[in-house]
Amino acid sequence: MFTLPTKLIPNKILAVYRTGSFIYGLDTDSSDEDYIVIVEDFDGGTVVKEEGIDYFVFGIPYFKKMTEFDTSIVSYFAIWTDNTLLAEKHLVYIDENFKSEFKELIKVDWDKHFLDWIKRVIGYFSIRIEDACKEAYHLFRIKSQAKYYKETGKFEYHFDEKDKELALAYKENPRQHMPELFEAFAYLEEISKEATT
């Protein structure tokens, strides 16, 4: 049962939704729980950790910048912006007076910002991919999401079963699945290159 982290986060909590591997069906017994927390009277973004739980805490101004891919936002936060697609489905708490604003807050103009997102993903993982970093399994789902958008023109949640299987396999044995990971990364690079030629 979810309990609001009011002892850890003193600001008034406006909304909390689940994120991370759980919402994509990639969680295992050893996975942390991840939540995005939107709070009042805070103009930044930070991570608050509790045993087995990570709270990604954002003020409204920072969250808005994140959904607009403002260059001042660190890539570590910007690359996960597509979790807004599943925010309402995985909402665990919302202040009654914040409901309308929340719906607007999680809207992203993906036709405008798709390439901004892809470039942030490439930049973030380009210096980590060689080390088989833990979170690189997300490249499989990001590739799946990007390919669906390129093929349909619709930016809505999509995770191909084959890509999901590869993501889970990578989590279990990263080194064994590096070739497939590089292939997913190369696909994203190709999208970015095509846009600049």
Phi, psi and omega in degrees: 000131183283135176238132179301134183278050185293335178286335180266329185240105186286334181293155178298126181273126182260324180201148177221129172224150182287145178215194179079197187299330183302314186288344179257005181072029183244010182281150176233180180299334183264002182288142171287160169269137181235135179224143169262131183238123177256127186234165179270153173057048178211131184249017183232195176221138181206172177241127177248124186252138172233164182303114177079002182225134173244126176253118176267108191256127182229141166278162183300315180300320180291319180298319178298317178298324180296317181286348176256004179054042175303138184293345179281348181277130181294144184298329180305326176271319187297325186290343180262012185299336180292351176294347176298336179297332183247010186299313182293324180296327184248025177292129179247345176200141171209137174291132184306324182280358184252357188302311182295316180295324179298316179302321179285323184297324184272001177282130178237134175279086186289333175297325179279323191251006181306310182291328175300318179297310181301317180295322177295319178298314180299313181299318182293314186274345183299330180261006182238339189296325181296333183270008181051050184297152186306314187277001182295343178300338178295339179300329179292318180285326178294319176299317180298316179295316181294318181296319179298318180295317180296325184277329187248339186078006180249123175262088177226160186302128178209131178219103180300139183300322179296318179293324177295318178299319179294320179298315179294320179295320178297318179300324182283322183211081185305311185299328182290337186244024177297320179302317179292325178295315178298325178295317178296318179295319180297325178297317179294321177297320180296320177301316181294319180293319180300325182288338183259001180252000000 
